[in-house]
Each structure stands twice: as structure tokens, then as C-alpha cells.
Amino acid sequence: MAMSGGIDSTVAAMLLLEQGYELVGCTFRTYDSIKESCLAREKGCCSVESIMEAKHMAERLGFPHHIVDFRDVFRREVIGNFISEYLHGRTPNPCVLCNSHIKWGVLTDVADQYGCDYIATGHYARIAEHDSRLFLRTAVDTRKDQTYFLWMLTQDNLRRTLFPLGAYTKPEVRAMAAERGYVRLSQKVESQDICFVPDGDYRAFLTRECSPDDCARAFAQGDYVDAEGRVLGRHSGYANYTIGQRKGLGVALGEPAYVTRIDPDANTVTLGRHDDLLTCRIPLRDVRFFGDPSQPILARIRYRSAPILATWDATPPPTTATWDAGSLSRSQTAPANRRYTATSHSTTATLRTAEPVWGVTPGQSCVLYQDELLVGGGIISVAPNEPGTNLKRS
């Protein structure tokens, strides 16, 4: 049982105990928060306080708990990618990689060491099954649904996973904690911060963690330019900006300006109007797709964004197998009359949306759904107005 010390993982543990499961609690150190706690305010799922709370909750519920040190692999797989993406002018999504490489990566080895058959978490998600094919299915509480962050999970991951909270809403989870005598826990406020950037200032984090040469390059002053390359002013370093940013630009153009492109090689930041960030095409890399390529797709380009109706532009990703959707176990029914295909390797592809979408951001995940089932995803590869992509609004 992956435990953060928060209400979700603790209530998930309670439900599994009541269902007769034997639990082993596990909380992992992913960042050296003990050392950093003297330098910054600690909060989030990996702080010393949360680790101790998780241990206390496991002891109170009556099952063993272990603290596991994942700092080396976390720095290599998650923090390393986070830094690299910003140095390349992209905006990363570290939670996606953490789930894939840490929670369903090295944590699986820990589960094996303790003789555990499953990994359980407090994520709001469900698993749907047909024969040997498993799907992530959106949670009952659509406002809390966290499948977006789980799109990289494999079939092997899903076969060993339990999501006890997927069938409940957040208010119901809070009520369950209170009913079981955990009133203080039921009122606990959630953290939305990146665990290794507890103060929310990713720029300060980069300046601490980057090599001197990389830091000097990423935060060197350069030119603001328009779409035609005309100089509009000076920026304070391309790593300070993300696609769609409006505030903190420090340049007056007589009208609202937005970051529309970041070019690390030229050290330029392109500014444009709001509508310059509209596009009907979304280019993706590292695509995983196992839906029906002939059917419309609902795409999310960020966690809180509304789903966008889309289809594959030109050639869809290659597929390796096809099967008919049937009845699913655990009363999690698949949409009727839908055929699904499975791809076993990554590729690149482009989505075409039915309506223009705003703020497509390189480095972010685009996660794909058909009805309630997660059928794939990919990493957004370029900005919609990047030269040579021909992706502007059409």
C-alpha cells in the first residue's frame, strides 16, 4: 500500500483492510527533503512530515510500514527529465514519469521483496478488463479523476494494481474517514505542489540544480521577437517562460502579449496575440494507442483541461491486434459496439481537433479517451506555430 500520509491513501488502506487484504505500507523518499527542510518550507507528499504521518497511520491501522529510499532513481528518471525539458524550452509533467518509473517501476520490486501480490494507491481511477486486455477507466468523481497522470502504465502494471477509491467521490472519502474516527484526517487540505519543488518556484529549483554552464545558458538574457523575427525587447532567460505565459514578461507592446514559442538554440522567446496560440493539430511523440483509430477521440492536453474531440490526422499509429469490447469484470462495463486495437511500440502521430484549442504546450502529456476508457497518450512535441510544422489554426 503506497502511503503518502494523506487522506486518500489512508482511506484506501482502510477499505482494503475491511475487504480482507493483508497490507504492507510503503512510503518512499524521492527527494532529499530532510536536508532541504532547513532551506525551504516543506509540504507535499514526500516531506518528512508526510512520511511520519504515513508511518503513524499504518501503525494505527495495524499493519507494517517501511520507508524506502528512491532518491537516486528519482533524481535520474524524474528530476533529470524535469531539468532537461526546461533546458530544451519545454514544460515537463513530472508526475506522469513518477507514476510510471517510481510508483509502478521500482516500487514493484519492493512489493516483490515483501511478497505482495498487488500495489494499491489512493488514486482516483478504475481498471476495466476484457479477457487479457486492461484499461484505465475514469473515476466516478470526474473532478478528481487522475487517469491523466497514469497513461504510461503498462498491462503488467495494471494487472497488479488496486484503486480502492475509484468508485467514490472525494466528499464520500472524507465522510468515510470521519465515520471511522479520523476527523482530523477528514479535514486535511491537499497539496498541489510538485514534491521536489515545495515552494512552487521551479526557476529557483533550476538555478540550484543545473550545472553552471547550463544555468548560464538557460538564464542568459536574449531577445523577445515576433513571428517574423523582429526584435520586441529583452527577456531574462528562456527558462523563465512557458507557452501561453502572459504575466511577468516585462515588455509593453500596447496590447496583451503571450509566449508562443521558445527557441533555446537562438535564445529567443516569441511573443504573439492570444489567437496565435490556437491550433487544430496536436503533434505527439512517444505515442501509445490501443483504441479504435476510426472513431473520435477525446484528448486532454493538460490535467484540468476540458476534453477535446479529435481524430488522427492522416495515418494513425501502427496497430498490432484487434478485439471486440465485451462485458468487463468488477461491473465496469466497456462501451458497446466498439473495437479496440493495441500498439506495442512508441511512435509519432498528429491529432486533428474538431475545434481550435489554445495553449498546446511542448513537453506536456496529451491523454486520449474513448468514452470512459483511457486508450492512449503521447507527449506534445512542438508548439503549434513552430516553423516547419504547419500547425497553425486551420
TORKOL-4160 file (C-alpha; in steps of 0.2 Angstrom, whole numbers, padded with zeros to 4 digits, m for minus):
394
<pt num="1" X="0000" Y="0000" Z="0000"/>
<pt num="2" X="0008" Y="0016" Z="m0006"/>
<pt num="3" X="0005" Y="0029" Z="0008"/>
<pt num="4" X="0008" Y="0047" Z="0007"/>
<pt num="5" X="0001" Y="0052" Z="0024"/>
<pt num="6" X="m0014" Y="0060" Z="0016"/>
<pt num="7" X="m0032" Y="0056" Z="0017"/>
<pt num="8" X="m0034" Y="0047" Z="0000"/>
<pt num="9" X="m0020" Y="0033" Z="0003"/>
<pt num="10" X="m0026" Y="0031" Z="0021"/>
<pt num="11" X="m0044" Y="0028" Z="0017"/>
<pt num="12" X="m0039" Y="0017" Z="0003"/>
<pt num="13" X="m0029" Y="0007" Z="0016"/>
<pt num="14" X="m0045" Y="0006" Z="0027"/>
<pt num="15" X="m0056" Y="0000" Z="0013"/>
<pt num="16" X="m0043" Y="m0014" Z="0008"/>
<pt num="17" X="m0042" Y="m0020" Z="0026"/>
<pt num="18" X="m0061" Y="m0021" Z="0028"/>
<pt num="19" X="m0061" Y="m0031" Z="0012"/>
<pt num="20" X="m0049" Y="m0044" Z="0020"/>
<pt num="21" X="m0032" Y="m0039" Z="0011"/>
<pt num="22" X="m0016" Y="m0041" Z="0021"/>
<pt num="23" X="m0007" Y="m0024" Z="0019"/>
<pt num="24" X="0011" Y="m0019" Z="0020"/>
<pt num="25" X="0013" Y="0000" Z="0020"/>
<pt num="26" X="0027" Y="0009" Z="0010"/>
<pt num="27" X="0032" Y="0027" Z="0009"/>
<pt num="28" X="0046" Y="0032" Z="m0001"/>
<pt num="29" X="0059" Y="0046" Z="m0001"/>
<pt num="30" X="0061" Y="0053" Z="m0018"/>
<pt num="31" X="0069" Y="0070" Z="m0014"/>
<pt num="32" X="0081" Y="0075" Z="0000"/>
<pt num="33" X="0068" Y="0084" Z="0009"/>
<pt num="34" X="0077" Y="0081" Z="0026"/>
<pt num="35" X="0092" Y="0091" Z="0020"/>
<pt num="36" X="0081" Y="0104" Z="0011"/>
<pt num="37" X="0069" Y="0107" Z="0025"/>
<pt num="38" X="0082" Y="0119" Z="0033"/>
<pt num="39" X="0081" Y="0129" Z="0017"/>
<pt num="40" X="0063" Y="0129" Z="0012"/>
<pt num="41" X="0045" Y="0127" Z="0018"/>
<pt num="42" X="0041" Y="0108" Z="0017"/>
<pt num="43" X="0025" Y="0102" Z="0011"/>
<pt num="44" X="0018" Y="0089" Z="m0001"/>
<pt num="45" X="0018" Y="0070" Z="m0002"/>
<pt num="46" X="0036" Y="0067" Z="0001"/>
<pt num="47" X="0041" Y="0079" Z="0015"/>
<pt num="48" X="0047" Y="0072" Z="0032"/>
<pt num="49" X="0031" Y="0077" Z="0040"/>
<pt num="50" X="0021" Y="0067" Z="0027"/>
<pt num="51" X="0032" Y="0052" Z="0029"/>
<pt num="52" X="0030" Y="0051" Z="0048"/>
<pt num="53" X="0011" Y="0054" Z="0046"/>
<pt num="54" X="0010" Y="0039" Z="0034"/>
<pt num="55" X="0020" Y="0028" Z="0046"/>
<pt num="56" X="0009" Y="0033" Z="0061"/>
<pt num="57" X="m0007" Y="0029" Z="0051"/>
<pt num="58" X="0000" Y="0012" Z="0046"/>
<pt num="59" X="0004" Y="0008" Z="0064"/>
<pt num="60" X="m0013" Y="0014" Z="0070"/>
<pt num="61" X="m0022" Y="0003" Z="0057"/>
<pt num="62" X="m0011" Y="m0012" Z="0062"/>
<pt num="63" X="0000" Y="m0016" Z="0048"/>
<pt num="64" X="0019" Y="m0015" Z="0045"/>
<pt num="65" X="0026" Y="0001" Z="0036"/>
<pt num="66" X="0043" Y="0003" Z="0028"/>
<pt num="67" X="0051" Y="0019" Z="0022"/>
<pt num="68" X="0061" Y="0016" Z="0006"/>
<pt num="69" X="0074" Y="0027" Z="m0002"/>
<pt num="70" X="0071" Y="0030" Z="m0020"/>
<pt num="71" X="0081" Y="0046" Z="m0021"/>
<pt num="72" X="0094" Y="0040" Z="m0034"/>
<pt num="73" X="0082" Y="0033" Z="m0046"/>
<pt num="74" X="0070" Y="0048" Z="m0044"/>
<pt num="75" X="0084" Y="0060" Z="m0047"/>
<pt num="76" X="0089" Y="0051" Z="m0063"/>
<pt num="77" X="0072" Y="0047" Z="m0070"/>
<pt num="78" X="0061" Y="0061" Z="m0064"/>
<pt num="79" X="0071" Y="0076" Z="m0059"/>
<pt num="80" X="0084" Y="0073" Z="m0073"/>
<pt num="81" X="0070" Y="0074" Z="m0086"/>
<pt num="82" X="0062" Y="0089" Z="m0077"/>
<pt num="83" X="0078" Y="0099" Z="m0079"/>
<pt num="84" X="0082" Y="0093" Z="m0097"/>
<pt num="85" X="0065" Y="0098" Z="m0103"/>
<pt num="86" X="0066" Y="0115" Z="m0096"/>
<pt num="87" X="0083" Y="0117" Z="m0104"/>
<pt num="88" X="0076" Y="0112" Z="m0120"/>
<pt num="89" X="0062" Y="0125" Z="m0119"/>
<pt num="90" X="0048" Y="0113" Z="m0115"/>
<pt num="91" X="0037" Y="0111" Z="m0100"/>
<pt num="92" X="0038" Y="0094" Z="m0092"/>
<pt num="93" X="0025" Y="0084" Z="m0082"/>
<pt num="94" X="0035" Y="0075" Z="m0068"/>
<pt num="95" X="0020" Y="0067" Z="m0060"/>
<pt num="96" X="0017" Y="0056" Z="m0076"/>
<pt num="97" X="0035" Y="0050" Z="m0075"/>
<pt num="98" X="0035" Y="0047" Z="m0057"/>
<pt num="99" X="0020" Y="0036" Z="m0058"/>
<pt num="100" X="0027" Y="0026" Z="m0072"/>
<pt num="101" X="0045" Y="0025" Z="m0066"/>
<pt num="102" X="0044" Y="0025" Z="m0047"/>
<pt num="103" X="0026" Y="0020" Z="m0041"/>
<pt num="104" X="0024" Y="0007" Z="m0054"/>
<pt num="105" X="0043" Y="0005" Z="m0058"/>
<pt num="106" X="0054" Y="0002" Z="m0043"/>
<pt num="107" X="0040" Y="0000" Z="m0031"/>
<pt num="108" X="0035" Y="m0016" Z="m0040"/>
<pt num="109" X="0052" Y="m0023" Z="m0035"/>
<pt num="110" X="0049" Y="m0018" Z="m0017"/>
<pt num="111" X="0032" Y="m0027" Z="m0017"/>
<pt num="112" X="0040" Y="m0042" Z="m0023"/>
<pt num="113" X="0053" Y="m0041" Z="m0009"/>
<pt num="114" X="0038" Y="m0041" Z="0004"/>
<pt num="115" X="0029" Y="m0055" Z="m0005"/>
<pt num="116" X="0014" Y="m0043" Z="m0010"/>
<pt num="117" X="0003" Y="m0048" Z="m0025"/>
<pt num="118" X="m0003" Y="m0031" Z="m0028"/>
<pt num="119" X="0001" Y="m0012" Z="m0027"/>
<pt num="120" X="m0013" Y="m0001" Z="m0021"/>
<pt num="121" X="m0013" Y="0018" Z="m0021"/>
<pt num="122" X="m0026" Y="0032" Z="m0017"/>
<pt num="123" X="m0028" Y="0037" Z="m0035"/>
<pt num="124" X="m0045" Y="0041" Z="m0041"/>
<pt num="125" X="m0046" Y="0029" Z="m0056"/>
<pt num="126" X="m0053" Y="0012" Z="m0060"/>
<pt num="127" X="m0047" Y="m0003" Z="m0070"/>
<pt num="128" X="m0058" Y="m0011" Z="m0084"/>
<pt num="129" X="m0055" Y="m0028" Z="m0090"/>
<pt num="130" X="m0059" Y="m0038" Z="m0105"/>
<pt num="131" X="m0050" Y="m0055" Z="m0107"/>
<pt num="132" X="m0032" Y="m0051" Z="m0106"/>
<pt num="133" X="m0033" Y="m0033" Z="m0110"/>
<pt num="134" X="m0034" Y="m0020" Z="m0096"/>
<pt num="135" X="m0039" Y="m0002" Z="m0097"/>
<pt num="136" X="m0039" Y="0013" Z="m0086"/>
<pt num="137" X="m0056" Y="0020" Z="m0083"/>
<pt num="138" X="m0061" Y="0037" Z="m0077"/>
<pt num="139" X="m0066" Y="0038" Z="m0059"/>
<pt num="140" X="m0083" Y="0041" Z="m0053"/>
<pt num="141" X="m0078" Y="0058" Z="m0046"/>
<pt num="142" X="m0074" Y="0066" Z="m0063"/>
<pt num="143" X="m0067" Y="0082" Z="m0054"/>
<pt num="144" X="m0054" Y="0071" Z="m0045"/>
<pt num="145" X="m0051" Y="0058" Z="m0059"/>
<pt num="146" X="m0032" Y="0055" Z="m0060"/>
<pt num="147" X="m0031" Y="0044" Z="m0075"/>
<pt num="148" X="m0022" Y="0058" Z="m0084"/>
<pt num="149" X="m0006" Y="0055" Z="m0074"/>
<pt num="150" X="m0007" Y="0037" Z="m0076"/>
<pt num="151" X="m0007" Y="0035" Z="m0095"/>
<pt num="152" X="0010" Y="0027" Z="m0096"/>
<pt num="153" X="0005" Y="0012" Z="m0085"/>
<pt num="154" X="0008" Y="m0005" Z="m0094"/>
<pt num="155" X="m0003" Y="m0020" Z="m0094"/>
<pt num="156" X="0009" Y="m0028" Z="m0082"/>
<pt num="157" X="0007" Y="m0013" Z="m0071"/>
<pt num="158" X="m0012" Y="m0014" Z="m0071"/>
<pt num="159" X="m0013" Y="m0032" Z="m0068"/>
<pt num="160" X="m0005" Y="m0029" Z="m0051"/>
<pt num="161" X="m0014" Y="m0013" Z="m0046"/>
<pt num="162" X="m0029" Y="m0009" Z="m0035"/>
<pt num="163" X="m0038" Y="0008" Z="m0035"/>
<pt num="164" X="m0050" Y="0007" Z="m0020"/>
<pt num="165" X="m0056" Y="0025" Z="m0022"/>
<pt num="166" X="m0061" Y="0024" Z="m0040"/>
<pt num="167" X="m0079" Y="0021" Z="m0036"/>
<pt num="168" X="m0081" Y="0035" Z="m0023"/>
<pt num="169" X="m0081" Y="0054" Z="m0023"/>
<pt num="170" X="m0070" Y="0065" Z="m0013"/>
<pt num="171" X="m0084" Y="0070" Z="m0001"/>
<pt num="172" X="m0088" Y="0052" Z="0002"/>
<pt num="173" X="m0069" Y="0048" Z="0005"/>
<pt num="174" X="m0069" Y="0062" Z="0018"/>
<pt num="175" X="m0085" Y="0056" Z="0026"/>
<pt num="176" X="m0078" Y="0038" Z="0027"/>
<pt num="177" X="m0063" Y="0045" Z="0036"/>
<pt num="178" X="m0074" Y="0054" Z="0049"/>
<pt num="179" X="m0085" Y="0040" Z="0051"/>
<pt num="180" X="m0071" Y="0029" Z="0056"/>
<pt num="181" X="m0065" Y="0041" Z="0069"/>
<pt num="182" X="m0052" Y="0050" Z="0059"/>
<pt num="183" X="m0060" Y="0068" Z="0060"/>
<pt num="184" X="m0044" Y="0077" Z="0058"/>
<pt num="185" X="m0038" Y="0067" Z="0043"/>
<pt num="186" X="m0055" Y="0070" Z="0035"/>
<pt num="187" X="m0052" Y="0089" Z="0035"/>
<pt num="188" X="m0034" Y="0088" Z="0029"/>
<pt num="189" X="m0030" Y="0100" Z="0015"/>
<pt num="190" X="m0022" Y="0093" Z="m0001"/>
<pt num="191" X="m0006" Y="0099" Z="m0008"/>
<pt num="192" X="m0005" Y="0103" Z="m0027"/>
<pt num="193" X="0014" Y="0106" Z="m0027"/>
<pt num="194" X="0027" Y="0096" Z="m0036"/>
<pt num="195" X="0035" Y="0087" Z="m0022"/>
<pt num="196" X="0053" Y="0092" Z="m0026"/>
<pt num="197" X="0048" Y="0110" Z="m0029"/>
<pt num="198" X="0039" Y="0113" Z="m0012"/>
<pt num="199" X="0038" Y="0132" Z="m0014"/>
<pt num="200" X="0032" Y="0131" Z="m0032"/>
<pt num="201" X="0046" Y="0141" Z="m0039"/>
<pt num="202" X="0053" Y="0130" Z="m0052"/>
<pt num="203" X="0065" Y="0143" Z="m0058"/>
<pt num="204" X="0074" Y="0144" Z="m0041"/>
<pt num="205" X="0075" Y="0125" Z="m0042"/>
<pt num="206" X="0083" Y="0125" Z="m0059"/>
<pt num="207" X="0096" Y="0138" Z="m0053"/>
<pt num="208" X="0101" Y="0126" Z="m0039"/>
<pt num="209" X="0101" Y="0110" Z="m0048"/>
<pt num="210" X="0108" Y="0114" Z="m0066"/>
<pt num="211" X="0126" Y="0114" Z="m0070"/>
<pt num="212" X="0134" Y="0131" Z="m0070"/>
<pt num="213" X="0136" Y="0131" Z="m0089"/>
<pt num="214" X="0118" Y="0125" Z="m0092"/>
<pt num="215" X="0111" Y="0138" Z="m0079"/>
<pt num="216" X="0121" Y="0152" Z="m0088"/>
<pt num="217" X="0114" Y="0147" Z="m0104"/>
<pt num="218" X="0096" Y="0145" Z="m0098"/>
<pt num="219" X="0095" Y="0161" Z="m0089"/>
<pt num="220" X="0105" Y="0172" Z="m0101"/>
<pt num="221" X="0096" Y="0187" Z="m0107"/>
<pt num="222" X="0090" Y="0186" Z="m0125"/>
<pt num="223" X="0078" Y="0194" Z="m0137"/>
<pt num="224" X="0059" Y="0194" Z="m0137"/>
<pt num="225" X="0054" Y="0193" Z="m0156"/>
<pt num="226" X="0038" Y="0192" Z="m0165"/>
<pt num="227" X="0033" Y="0179" Z="m0178"/>
<pt num="228" X="0043" Y="0187" Z="m0192"/>
<pt num="229" X="0058" Y="0188" Z="m0181"/>
<pt num="230" X="0058" Y="0207" Z="m0177"/>
<pt num="231" X="0065" Y="0211" Z="m0160"/>
<pt num="232" X="0052" Y="0217" Z="m0147"/>
<pt num="233" X="0063" Y="0218" Z="m0132"/>
<pt num="234" X="0074" Y="0208" Z="m0120"/>
<pt num="235" X="0070" Y="0193" Z="m0110"/>
<pt num="236" X="0078" Y="0187" Z="m0094"/>
<pt num="237" X="0082" Y="0169" Z="m0100"/>
<pt num="238" X="0071" Y="0157" Z="m0109"/>
<pt num="239" X="0069" Y="0145" Z="m0095"/>
<pt num="240" X="0059" Y="0158" Z="m0086"/>
<pt num="241" X="0045" Y="0156" Z="m0098"/>
<pt num="242" X="0032" Y="0143" Z="m0104"/>
<pt num="243" X="0020" Y="0143" Z="m0119"/>
<pt num="244" X="0004" Y="0154" Z="m0115"/>
<pt num="245" X="0013" Y="0164" Z="m0102"/>
<pt num="246" X="0007" Y="0182" Z="m0101"/>
<pt num="247" X="0012" Y="0189" Z="m0084"/>
<pt num="248" X="0029" Y="0194" Z="m0079"/>
<pt num="249" X="0035" Y="0197" Z="m0097"/>
<pt num="250" X="0042" Y="0214" Z="m0093"/>
<pt num="251" X="0038" Y="0221" Z="m0110"/>
<pt num="252" X="0025" Y="0234" Z="m0116"/>
<pt num="253" X="0018" Y="0231" Z="m0133"/>
<pt num="254" X="0002" Y="0241" Z="m0132"/>
<pt num="255" X="m0009" Y="0225" Z="m0132"/>
<pt num="256" X="m0009" Y="0209" Z="m0122"/>
<pt num="257" X="0006" Y="0198" Z="m0127"/>
<pt num="258" X="0008" Y="0179" Z="m0124"/>
<pt num="259" X="0023" Y="0167" Z="m0126"/>
<pt num="260" X="0020" Y="0157" Z="m0142"/>
<pt num="261" X="0037" Y="0149" Z="m0145"/>
<pt num="262" X="0053" Y="0146" Z="m0135"/>
<pt num="263" X="0069" Y="0143" Z="m0145"/>
<pt num="264" X="0084" Y="0138" Z="m0134"/>
<pt num="265" X="0097" Y="0137" Z="m0148"/>
<pt num="266" X="0094" Y="0155" Z="m0153"/>
<pt num="267" X="0089" Y="0161" Z="m0135"/>
<pt num="268" X="0074" Y="0169" Z="m0142"/>
<pt num="269" X="0056" Y="0170" Z="m0135"/>
<pt num="270" X="0042" Y="0173" Z="m0147"/>
<pt num="271" X="0028" Y="0184" Z="m0142"/>
<pt num="272" X="0011" Y="0185" Z="m0150"/>
<pt num="273" X="m0008" Y="0188" Z="m0148"/>
<pt num="274" X="m0020" Y="0176" Z="m0139"/>
<pt num="275" X="m0026" Y="0169" Z="m0156"/>
<pt num="276" X="m0009" Y="0164" Z="m0161"/>
<pt num="277" X="m0010" Y="0150" Z="m0148"/>
<pt num="278" X="m0025" Y="0142" Z="m0156"/>
<pt num="279" X="m0022" Y="0127" Z="m0167"/>
<pt num="280" X="m0032" Y="0112" Z="m0174"/>
<pt num="281" X="m0017" Y="0100" Z="m0174"/>
<pt num="282" X="m0008" Y="0092" Z="m0159"/>
<pt num="283" X="0009" Y="0084" Z="m0164"/>
<pt num="284" X="0014" Y="0069" Z="m0152"/>
<pt num="285" X="0029" Y="0059" Z="m0149"/>
<pt num="286" X="0031" Y="0043" Z="m0139"/>
<pt num="287" X="0013" Y="0038" Z="m0143"/>
<pt num="288" X="0004" Y="0024" Z="m0135"/>
<pt num="289" X="m0013" Y="0020" Z="m0143"/>
<pt num="290" X="m0024" Y="0005" Z="m0141"/>
<pt num="291" X="m0041" Y="0012" Z="m0146"/>
<pt num="292" X="m0051" Y="0012" Z="m0162"/>
<pt num="293" X="m0042" Y="0023" Z="m0174"/>
<pt num="294" X="m0058" Y="0025" Z="m0185"/>
<pt num="295" X="m0068" Y="0033" Z="m0170"/>
<pt num="296" X="m0067" Y="0050" Z="m0162"/>
<pt num="297" X="m0055" Y="0053" Z="m0148"/>
<pt num="298" X="m0057" Y="0064" Z="m0133"/>
<pt num="299" X="m0040" Y="0072" Z="m0129"/>
<pt num="300" X="m0034" Y="0081" Z="m0114"/>
<pt num="301" X="m0019" Y="0092" Z="m0116"/>
<pt num="302" X="m0017" Y="0096" Z="m0098"/>
<pt num="303" X="m0024" Y="0089" Z="m0082"/>
<pt num="304" X="m0038" Y="0102" Z="m0079"/>
<pt num="305" X="m0042" Y="0105" Z="m0097"/>
<pt num="306" X="m0059" Y="0100" Z="m0105"/>
<pt num="307" X="m0058" Y="0085" Z="m0116"/>
<pt num="308" X="m0056" Y="0090" Z="m0135"/>
<pt num="309" X="m0065" Y="0080" Z="m0149"/>
<pt num="310" X="m0051" Y="0074" Z="m0161"/>
<pt num="311" X="m0046" Y="0061" Z="m0174"/>
<pt num="312" X="m0030" Y="0055" Z="m0181"/>
<pt num="313" X="m0023" Y="0066" Z="m0194"/>
<pt num="314" X="m0018" Y="0056" Z="m0209"/>
<pt num="315" X="m0010" Y="0040" Z="m0204"/>
<pt num="316" X="m0014" Y="0033" Z="m0186"/>
<pt num="317" X="m0001" Y="0025" Z="m0176"/>
<pt num="318" X="0003" Y="0007" Z="m0181"/>
<pt num="319" X="m0008" Y="m0007" Z="m0173"/>
<pt num="320" X="m0004" Y="m0025" Z="m0169"/>
<pt num="321" X="m0020" Y="m0033" Z="m0163"/>
<pt num="322" X="m0039" Y="m0030" Z="m0163"/>
<pt num="323" X="m0053" Y="m0036" Z="m0152"/>
<pt num="324" X="m0071" Y="m0033" Z="m0148"/>
<pt num="325" X="m0076" Y="m0025" Z="m0132"/>
<pt num="326" X="m0087" Y="m0036" Z="m0121"/>
<pt num="327" X="m0093" Y="m0036" Z="m0103"/>
<pt num="328" X="m0080" Y="m0031" Z="m0090"/>
<pt num="329" X="m0076" Y="m0038" Z="m0073"/>
<pt num="330" X="m0080" Y="m0028" Z="m0057"/>
<pt num="331" X="m0096" Y="m0021" Z="m0065"/>
<pt num="332" X="m0085" Y="m0009" Z="m0076"/>
<pt num="333" X="m0093" Y="m0011" Z="m0092"/>
<pt num="334" X="m0085" Y="m0007" Z="m0109"/>
<pt num="335" X="m0094" Y="0004" Z="m0122"/>
<pt num="336" X="m0104" Y="m0007" Z="m0133"/>
<pt num="337" X="m0100" Y="m0009" Z="m0152"/>
<pt num="338" X="m0083" Y="m0003" Z="m0150"/>
<pt num="339" X="m0067" Y="m0011" Z="m0157"/>
<pt num="340" X="m0050" Y="m0009" Z="m0149"/>
<pt num="341" X="m0033" Y="m0010" Z="m0156"/>
<pt num="342" X="m0017" Y="m0012" Z="m0147"/>
<pt num="343" X="0000" Y="m0005" Z="m0152"/>
<pt num="344" X="0016" Y="m0012" Z="m0144"/>
<pt num="345" X="0028" Y="0001" Z="m0148"/>
<pt num="346" X="0030" Y="0020" Z="m0147"/>
<pt num="347" X="0028" Y="0031" Z="m0162"/>
<pt num="348" X="0024" Y="0049" Z="m0168"/>
<pt num="349" X="0007" Y="0055" Z="m0174"/>
<pt num="350" X="m0003" Y="0071" Z="m0175"/>
<pt num="351" X="m0021" Y="0073" Z="m0169"/>
<pt num="352" X="m0033" Y="0085" Z="m0178"/>
<pt num="353" X="m0046" Y="0093" Z="m0166"/>
<pt num="354" X="m0064" Y="0097" Z="m0171"/>
<pt num="355" X="m0062" Y="0115" Z="m0164"/>
<pt num="356" X="m0047" Y="0125" Z="m0161"/>
<pt num="357" X="m0038" Y="0123" Z="m0144"/>
<pt num="358" X="m0027" Y="0135" Z="m0135"/>
<pt num="359" X="m0011" Y="0134" Z="m0127"/>
<pt num="360" X="m0004" Y="0117" Z="m0134"/>
<pt num="361" X="0012" Y="0116" Z="m0124"/>
<pt num="362" X="0028" Y="0105" Z="m0129"/>
<pt num="363" X="0033" Y="0093" Z="m0115"/>
<pt num="364" X="0015" Y="0091" Z="m0108"/>
<pt num="365" X="0005" Y="0075" Z="m0109"/>
<pt num="366" X="m0009" Y="0073" Z="m0121"/>
<pt num="367" X="m0020" Y="0059" Z="m0115"/>
<pt num="368" X="m0033" Y="0050" Z="m0125"/>
<pt num="369" X="m0050" Y="0043" Z="m0121"/>
<pt num="370" X="m0064" Y="0035" Z="m0130"/>
<pt num="371" X="m0080" Y="0036" Z="m0119"/>
<pt num="372" X="m0074" Y="0032" Z="m0101"/>
<pt num="373" X="m0059" Y="0022" Z="m0106"/>
<pt num="374" X="m0041" Y="0029" Z="m0107"/>
<pt num="375" X="m0035" Y="0022" Z="m0124"/>
<pt num="376" X="m0018" Y="0030" Z="m0125"/>
<pt num="377" X="m0007" Y="0046" Z="m0124"/>
<pt num="378" X="0008" Y="0055" Z="m0130"/>
<pt num="379" X="0020" Y="0069" Z="m0126"/>
<pt num="380" X="0016" Y="0085" Z="m0136"/>
<pt num="381" X="0032" Y="0088" Z="m0147"/>
<pt num="382" X="0031" Y="0105" Z="m0154"/>
<pt num="383" X="0022" Y="0122" Z="m0152"/>
<pt num="384" X="0008" Y="0125" Z="m0164"/>
<pt num="385" X="0017" Y="0139" Z="m0173"/>
<pt num="386" X="0034" Y="0132" Z="m0173"/>
<pt num="387" X="0042" Y="0135" Z="m0190"/>
<pt num="388" X="0041" Y="0120" Z="m0202"/>
<pt num="389" X="0026" Y="0112" Z="m0193"/>
<pt num="390" X="0012" Y="0119" Z="m0202"/>
<pt num="391" X="0001" Y="0118" Z="m0187"/>
<pt num="392" X="m0007" Y="0135" Z="m0185"/>
<pt num="393" X="m0026" Y="0136" Z="m0184"/>
<pt num="394" X="m0034" Y="0129" Z="m0200"/>
